[in-house]
Amino acid sequence: MNISARELHDQVSHADMANAIRFLAIDAVEKAKSGHPGMPMGMADVATVLFTRFLKFDASDTAWPDRDRFVLSAGHGSMLLYALLHLTGVEEVTIDQLKAFRQWGSKTPGHPEYGHTKGVETTTGPLGQGLATSVGMALAERMMNARYGDALVDHYTYVIAGDGCLMEGVSHEAISLAGHLKLNRLIVLWDDNHISIDGDTSLSCSDDQLARFAASGWATTRVDGHDPEAVAAAIEAAKASDRPSLIACRTTIGFGSPKVAGTEKAHGAPLGADEVEKTRAALNWPHAPFEIPDGILARWREAGSRGKAAHQAWAERLGGVDAATRAGFESVLAGKLSADYEPALKALIAGFAAEQPSIATRQASQLTINALVPASPNLLGGSADLTHSNLTHAKGSASVKPGAYGGAYLHYGIREFGMAAAMNGIALHGGFIPYGGTFLVFADYSRPAIRLAALMGIRVIHVMTHDSIGLGEDGPTHQPVEHVASLRAIPNLLVFRPADAIETAQAWDCALKQTSRPSVLALSRQALPTLPRPNGTDDNPVARGAYLVIDPAKRDVTLIATGSEVSLALEAASKLEAEGIKAAVVSAPCFELFAEQDDAYHATVLGTAPRIGIEAARDIDWRRWIGDGGAFVGMTGFGASAPAPVLYQKFGITADAVTEAAKAAIARSKH
C-alpha cells in the first residue's frame, strides 16, 4: 500500500526529529574524523523543542531584526547548530556542507563563526564567551524596545551552555550583570551532562549551579533534558518570568551510544564505525549516512518556515510607523552615523585648534564624547567601574538601570571581561555602537573578548586610559608596558595612541567609521600639549596611521613617536636643531592604519635617514618601522611607584635620551 506524503508527515515523532540531529552530527564527525558528537547527541531533544515550538526565526532570512537570537555557547558542539540550520532550510547549509564539516572552505568550521555561516549569531568556541555575549544581545533588545516599543522590538535570546561555560570565570561576571539588570528575555538552557574532557565534572567542580544563578537574581529550574514536554513547560515558564532564566537540562552525553554514552569518550572524538552502527540500531535509525527521510525533513522544514508569518507581520508593522521613526530605526540598525555627526566633529576639532589645549587625552576623549553622543543616538557608553577615571560618561546621558532601559550609559561594574563580551553582543544585536572604558593594563582581562570582536569584524570601541608609566604613583601593577604591543598583535584590531586633543578626536572618528573591526583608544592620564599643525586640520592624518609633524627640507634623522612621547620627540628635535642636526618628527597614532598605506607614503613619512622610535612601552613591534639601523627609547622592564616626571627621568625616556640616541644612530650610519 502506498503511503501519502501527508501520512508520512503525520507519523513523524519528536524522537524522529531529534534523531535527525543526532545522526547528522554523528555522520559529519565520523566523516571528518574530528569533532564533538556527544553534546549534539545529548542536547538534540532540547534543541528540537526549542526550534520547533518556541524559537521565532525564519530560515529564509536569518538576519531579520526581530528574530529570536540563538547562541550555542558550547561551540564545540557546532554540529548541533549546523544540523539545525540544514534541517530547517537555511539555504547555504547544504548536505554537502555538512559532509565538508571542519574542512577547508566549508561553511561548517569546527566552531561556529559569525559572518561565515548564515544563522550563526556569534563566534563561539572559547567557553563562556557565548553566554557572556548573549547578555549584551538581551540587553540591546531591551534597550531597543525602550526606544521603539513592542511593535518593532519584541524577542528573546536563547543560549545553550555547557558545564565548561559555567566553570569559566567570565560566566560569573555575565550572570551577575544579567541578574542585576533583570534581563528577563534571556533564557539559558544548560546542558547538565556532568561530563568534561577529563571525565565526570565531580573531578573538578561541586558548585550548586542553580543556587549560584538564583543568588544572582535568576529564575532557575531543573528538568529531564530528554523529556520534551518537561523542557517545553520550563521554557514557557521562563518566557513568563520577570528575571533571566536558567533551565538545567539533565542529559546524557552521547545519548543512544551503547558504549560511550554518559562518558567523556563521547565528548571530543568520533564514535568509530562499529559504534555508529550500534547506535543506529539502538535508536532505530536504519538510514544511510547523511540521509534524512522525506517525512522527517518535511517536518523540520515546517519548523524553519514557522516564523514567516511573524516576520511578515513585523515587516507590515514597520511599514506602518511614521516615516521619521522608521528612518531612525533602520538607520541605527544599519549602524549609520547621523547627519549631525560630521558638523559636531568638525566644530570640536576647530575648537581644539583654536584653543590649543594642554590636557590629557582621556580628557580630550571626554570632550569628544560630549560632542558626539548628542549627535549620534546609537552611541552607547559604559565603564567597568572607572567612569570618573576613564571619563566615558557623556554629559546628560541617563544610566541604564534594572527594568529601566531607556538610558545611554552602562555601569558594567568591576567586570572587564564581561563588559567586553557584552559589548560584542550589543554590537552583534544591532542598534548601538558600544564603547566601554577601563585602564589599559586591564586589557589583560578583556583580551579574549577583544580578540573575538576582531575575529568577527564588529565595531566595538575600547576606551583604555592610564596608558603608560605616565599614570605615576599607582606603580607597576597599573602601569602597562607590554599591553599596547600585545593588542597590536591581534589581527583586524586598530590600536590608537593619540598624542593630543585633536588626534584624540580624529582617532574617535576613525574608530566610529570602521564598521568591520574593533578599536582600542589608549589614552593618557597626564596632560599633553597640542602638536604644531602647519597644514591645518582639514583632513584626518590619523586615518593614515602616521604622518609628519616636522618635515625639514633635508633630514638627518627621523624621530617616530606615539601618544605622550610625541612631545618628547619635538623637544628632542629642537635640541638637535640647536646642534645643526635636522630631525623629522613623525606621530604614529595607529600602526595598523599606517601599515595599510602604500610604499610611496611609507617612504615619504619614514625617509631614508636613521630612525629612532620613542614610546613608553616595550619595543616588541617597533623594528619594522625603525629598521635595523635604528634605535628605540622606551621601557625594558616594569614601571615603579613615583610621580610621572620622575619615572620618565629614571627610566631614561627623555628628550636628552632621544637626542643622544639620534646622534649615535647618525654616527653608525656613516660607518
N, C-alpha and C positions, 0 to 999 in steps of 0.2 A: 504494500500500500504506500502511495506517495504521501509524504508529509509536507504541508504547505510551509512557506516561509513564516507565516504568522504563527503556525503551531510550533515551529522550531523556536521562534522568538519567545513564545509564552512558556516553553519548557525550560528556559534558561534560569538557573537559580543563582543566588548570591555566591554560592561556592564555585559555580562555573566561572563567574566573572572574576572572582578573586584568584582562582587558579590560572586564569589567563595572564594575570600579572606575574604570578609566581613562575610560570614556565617560560615566559618571555625573559624574565631575569635569569633563570637557571640556564636557558639556552644561550643567551648572549654572553654570560660569564664563561660558560663552557667553551664557546667558540673562540672567545678572546684569550682563553687560558689565563684569565686575570680578572679580578673583581671581587665583589662582596655580595654573594647571593642571599645570605642568611637574613639580613634585615628586610629586603623586599618580600621574602617568603613569609616572614613573621608579621609584617605590617600590611599585607595585602588585604586582609579583611577590613581593617580600619580605613585604609585608603579607598576601598570600594564604597564603603558607606559614605565617606566624605564627598567623593566625586559624583556619586550617583544620586545623593539625596540632598546635599547641602551646598556644595561649592557653587557660587554664582560665577560662571565663566562661559565663554563662547569659543569653542575650538577653532572657529573660522576667523576669529580676531582676538588673539591672545593678549592684546595690549589696550583694549577699550578701557577708559578711565575708571568706570565704576565697578569693575570686576572685583571679586574677592581675590586677595593675594594668597598664594600657597607657597610656603617656604619649606624646602627639605633641608633642615639644618644638619641632619645626619647625612651629609652629602656623599659619603662613601656608598650609601645605598642608592646611588643615582639611577640604577636600572628600574627602581620603583617609579621614579618620575618619568623616565623615558618610556617605560611601558604604558603609563597612564596617558602620556601625550600621544603616543601612537594609537592606542585603543580608542581614545576619544575623538581622534580625527585631525590632530594638528598636522597639516599637510606635509611639512618638511621632515617630520619624524616618521619616515617610511620604515617598512620592514627591513629594507636593505641597510638603513642607518642603524637599526638595532643589530643587524648582523655585523656591522662595522664598529661595534662598541669598543671603545678605547684605542681605535686605530687612527692613523694619520688622516687628517682632513675630514673626519666624520663629524656629524652633529651630536654625537654621543660620547663625549670625552669621559674620562674616569670619574670626574666630579663635575657637577653642573656648573656651567659658565654663562653668566649674564651676557647678552648681546651675541652669543654664539649660537644659541638654540632658542627658537621661539617657545614661549611658555615657561622659561626659566626666569624667575623674578630676581634672583640674586646669585652671585657666585658663592658656593659653599664648598666646604672641604675641611678647612681648619675648624675643628669642632667648637660649638658655642657661638660662632660668629653669625650663623644664620638666625639663631634665636635672638641675639642682640640686635641684629639688623632689622628683624621683624618689629621690634619695639619702635624703631623710627618710622616704619611703614604705618603701624597702627596709630602712632601719634600724628603723623601727617594726615591720615584720614580724618581724625577728629578735628584737627585744625582747619582743614579744608571744609569740613562740614560746618564748623562755626562760622565760616565766611560765606558759604554758598547754600547751606541748607540740605535737608534730606532729599530734595528732588534731584540734586546733582551729585551728592556725595553720601553714600549710604552702603558701606561694605565692610567686610570682616577680613582679618588677617589670620590665617591658619598656619600652624607650624607643626611639622613632625620632627621631634627632637629625640635623641638617644641618650643613653646613660653617659656617654662621653661628653655630650653637650652640657649636661648638668654638672659634670665634675669640673669642667673648665672654669677658671676664675671669672671670665667675662660674664658667665651666666648669672653670677651673684649680683654684679652691677646691673645687668639688664632687668632681672626680675624685680629688683628693688625699685628701680626707676619706674617700671611699668606699673607696679603696685601702687607706688606713691601717686602717680598721675591718673590712676583709676582708668586704665585703657581697656574698657570692657569689650572692645571689638577685637581683642587679641585672645585667641584660643590655641593653646599648646597641647598637642597630642603626644604624650611621652611614650616612646617605645620601651616599656618597662620589661626588658627581657633578661635582666640580671647577668648579661654577658658583655665582657670587653675582650680585647685581644688576648690578654694574659689568662683569661678564664672567668670564673664567676666574679661578679663585682664585689662580693664579700671579701675578696682578697685585699681590696684597697679602699672600700667605701662602705660606711654603715649609716649614712645620713638618712634621716626620715624626710624624704623629699617633699611629701605633702605638707608636713609641718613647716618645713622651710618656706615653701611657697605661701602657705597660709600666713606665716609670720610677716611676709612682705605684702600682705593685703590681697592675695589672690583667692579666688574660689577654687576648691580642689575636690576631686572625686577619683575613685578607682573603679575600673571595670575590667571585665574579661575581654581582652582585645580580639578574641575570636568569636565573640557573641555580637553579631551585627545589631541586634535590637538594643542591647545594653549600650553599645557605642553610640547609636543614634539618639537614645534618650539622654545620654550625657552631653552630646553636642547641642541638643535642643535646650537643655538647662543652661549650658554655657552661654548660648546666644541671648538668653533672657537675663543674664547676670548683670549686676552693676559694677563688676570687677573683672579684671582679666582672669582667665580660667586655665587651670592645668587639669587635664584628664590623663590619669595614669592608666595606660592600656597594657595590662599584663599579657604578654605574648610569649610565644616560643620561637626563638631564632631558628631559622631553617625549618619552619613548620612543614611537616609532611615527609621529611627525610628520615628514613628508618634508623640510619646510623649516626648522623651528626646533629639532628635536631636538638636544640637545647644546650649545645656545647659551643665552645669557642672555635671549633673546627668548621662551623658553618659561617663564621664571620667573614674571613678575607681570602678565601680560595675557592676555586671551582669544586663542585661536588665530586667530579670524576664520572666517567661514562657509566660504570656499574651502578653507582649510587643514583645517578639521574634516572636510569631505567627503573630502579626500585621505588624511587619517589613517584614516578609516573604511575606505577602500579598502585602504590599506597593511596594516591589521590584520585585514582580512576581517571587519568588523563592519557588516553591511548593515542594521542595525536603526535605527528612528526614534529621535530624541532621547528620553532617559529610558525607553526600552523595554528591558526585560531578559527574554530568552526564558525560558519556564517551567522548562525543564530546568536552566538555569544558576541561576535564582533558587532552585529546589528544593535544589540542592547547597549554596548559601550558607545557606539556612535550616537545613539539616542541621548546618552548622558552628555556627550560632547556638544550636542546642539540644544540641550535643555535650556541653556541660558540665552538663546537667541531672542526669545520674547522679551526678557528683561532688558537685554541690550537695546532692542528696538524701542521699547518704551522709554528708556533713558534718553536715547537719541531724540525722540519726539519731545520729551520734557526740555532738553537742552535747546531745541529749536523754538520752543515756546517762550523762553525767557526774554527779557528785553535785550536789545542789541548791545547796550553797554556792558551789562552783566555777562552776557555770552562772550563778548570780545575779551573782557578781563579774565574770565575763567580759562578760555582757550589760550590766552597769552601766557598766563602763569604756568599752565600745564606744559606748554611748549618751552618753558624756561627762558622766555624772552625778557630783555631789559626794556623798561618802559621808555616812552618818548621823552620823559623828563630826565632820563639818566645822563645823557651827554651834556646838556646845559648845566646840570648840577656839578658834574665832574669838572667841566671847563672853568666854571666860576670858582670852584675850590682851588684848582691849580693856579689860577690867576691871582687869587688871594695870597697863596703861599709865595708866589713870585714877587708880589708887591711888598709883602711884609718881611720876607727873608727870615723866617723864624729859626731860632736855635732851640729845638725841642727834641725829645726822644721820639724815635719812630713809632713807638707804641702810642704816644700822644697824637702824632700825626695820623695814625690809623684811626684813633677815636674820632678825630675831626672829619676824617674821610667817611667813616660810618655815619656820623651825624648828618653829613651832607647827602649821602647816597640812599640811606634807608627810607627817608620820606619820598624819594623819587623812585624807589624800587619796592613795590608792595610785596614782592616774593622773596625778599631778603629776610632770612630767619637767623637771628643771632643766638649766642649762648656762651657759656663758660663752665669749666669744671671747677667751680667754686673759687674762681680767681677773677671775678668780674672787675673788681676795683684795681687789680694789678694788670690784667690783660686789656682793660679799657674797651671792652667789646659791646657794652650796652649803649644803644642809641638813645639820645635824649628823647624822652616822651614815649618810648616803647613800653607797652604793658607786658608783664611777665605771664607766661603760661602757668596755670595752676590746676590742681586736681579738679576735673569737671568743668573748668573754665578755660577753653582752648582758643579764645579769640586774640590772645596776645601775640607778640612777635619776638619774645626773648625767653630762652630756656635756661633754667638753673639745673645743670646736669649733676650737681653735687660732685664729690671727690671720686669721680668715675671716668678717668680719661679714656680708657679702652671702651667702656660702654658708650661714652659720648661719641667717639669716633665711629663706632659701629652704628649707632642710632642715626648719626648724620648720613651715613651711607644709605640707610633705609629711607630717610626723608628724601634724599635726592632721587633714589630709585622710584619711590612712590610718585613723585612729581608734584608740582605746585609751589615748591620752595627751592631757593638756593641757600643751603645751610652753611653757616660759618660758626666755628666754635673755638674758644680760647683755652690755652693752658701755657705753662712755661715750656720753653724749648727742650729743657732737659727731660721733661716728661713725655717727649716724643717716644721714648723707650716703652712707655705704657700704651701709647696709641698706635705704635708702628704696625702691628698686624692688620688693623682695620685700614690704615692709610695704604698699605700695600694692596689690599683687596680693592680699594677705591681706584687705585692706579690700574690694576688688572682689569677692572670693569670699565674704566674710562668714564667716570662720572665726575661731575663738577661739585666738589666739596672743598671748602676753604678752611684751612687750619691756621689760626692766628696764634703764633707761638712767640711769646715775649721773653725778655730777660735772656738775650741770645748769646751771651758770651761772658767772659770774666768781668766785663763791664758792669754786671749787676752788683759786684762788690761784696759786701760783708757776709752774705749768706754762705759763701765758701764753696768748696769743690763739689759738694753734694748737689748744688744747684747751678753750678757753672758748666754749661755744655761746651765741650771741646771737640768731641767727635761726632756730635749729632747732625750738624749740617752735612758733613761728608756722608754719614750713613743714610741720610734722607736722599742726598743726591744719587746714591747708588740704586734707588728704586726706579725702575723704568717707568716712563709715562707720568712722572710726578714733577711738577715745577716747584723749585725751591727759590724763593726770593729773599734776598737780604739787602733791603734798600738802604741808601746812605743818607737820605734827608727826607724832609716832608714831601717834596714834590715826587721823588722816586717812590715814596710810600703810596701816594695816591695813584701813581702810574702802575705800580705793582698790583694794587687792587683792581685797576681797570683790566690789566692782563688776566688776572685770575677769574674775574667775572665773565670775560669774553672767551675763556677756554671751556667750551661746552663738553669736551670729551677727555678731560683729565683734571685731577685734583691739584691743589696748590698748597704750599706752606709759605706763610709770611713770617720770616724770622726777624723780630723787631727788638730794638734796643731799649734798655731801661734808662740809659744816660742820654743827655741832650747832645744833639749833633747839629753842626751849622749847616745852613743851606749852601749847596755847591754853586760855584760860578757856572753860568749858562750863557756863553757868548751867542749861541744860536736861538735863544729864547725857549719857549715852552709849547710851541705849536704842535710838535709831534710827540711821540712817546718812545724815547730811546730805550726804555726798559723792555719794550716789546722785541728789541733786537738782542737783548741779553747783556750786552756790554757796549760801551761807547766811550769816545774820547772826551774827557773833561778839559784837559790841556793838551794841545797838539802843536808843539813847536815846529818851526819850518824844517829843522834838521835835528832829529832826536839822537841822543847818545844812549839813552836807557828808557825803558818803559816800565812804569810802576802800575801794577794791576792790583786793585783792592776791592773789597766788598764792604757794605754796611758802614759801621763806625770807623773802619780803618781807611776809608777814602780820604777823610780829613787828615789823617796822618800822612797819606801819600802826597797830598797837596802841600803840607808843611815841609815834607822832605824835598819835594820838587823845588820849593823856594830856597831851601838850604843849598841844594845842588846848583841852582841858578847863580847863587852868590859865588860859587866856585867856578863858574863858567861851564857848567855841565847842563845840557839841555835834556830835561826829563819830560816825557809824555806821561799823563796820568789817565788811567782807564778805570772807570767804575764798571764793575761786573755784577750787577744785582741778580742775574739769573744765568748760570752756566748752561742750563738745558736749552734756553732760547738762543743763546749765543752759538751753541753747537749746531743749531739748525740754519744758521746764516751761511751764505756761500763763501767760497775761498777768497774771493776778492774783498769781501767785507772783513773777513778774518785778517787778511793781510793789511788792510787799511788801519784797523784798530791795533793789532799787535805789533806791526812793523817788523824790522829785521834786527834792531838793536837788542842787547841783552835785556831780559825781563826779570822783574822782582815781583813776587806775589806777596800780598800782605793781608792776613786775616787772623783774627784772634781765635784760632781753631787749629786742628791738625791739618797737615798738608796732604792728606791721602789722595785727593783728586785734583791736585794743582799741577802736576808735572805736565799734563797735556798742554797747558796754557803758558807755562813759563819756560818749557823746553829744558834740554839737558844742561845748557849753559847758564840757566837762570838760578835764582836763589829764592828762598821762602823765609819770610819773617812772620812767625806765628807761635803756636803752642806746641810743645813736645811732650807735655805731661798734663796732670790735672792742675786746677787752679788752687786758690787759697782764700782764706778769710781776711779781707782788708778792704779799705776804700779803693774804688776802681782806679784812680790815678796811680796809687801805689802799686797795684797789681800790674798795670801796663809797664811801669818802670821796672819792677822786679823781674818780670818775665821777658823783658827786652823787646817789647812791641812799642817802639818809639820812633819818632821822626829821625833821631840820630842813628838808630839801628838800621833803618831803611836807607839812610844816606850812605852809611858805611858798606852795606850790602851792595848798593848800586855801584859804588866806586870799585869794589872788589870784583864785581861781575864785569865791569868795563875793562878792568885790567886783565882779567882772564881772557877776555875776547880778543885781546891784542897779541896774545902769545900763541 
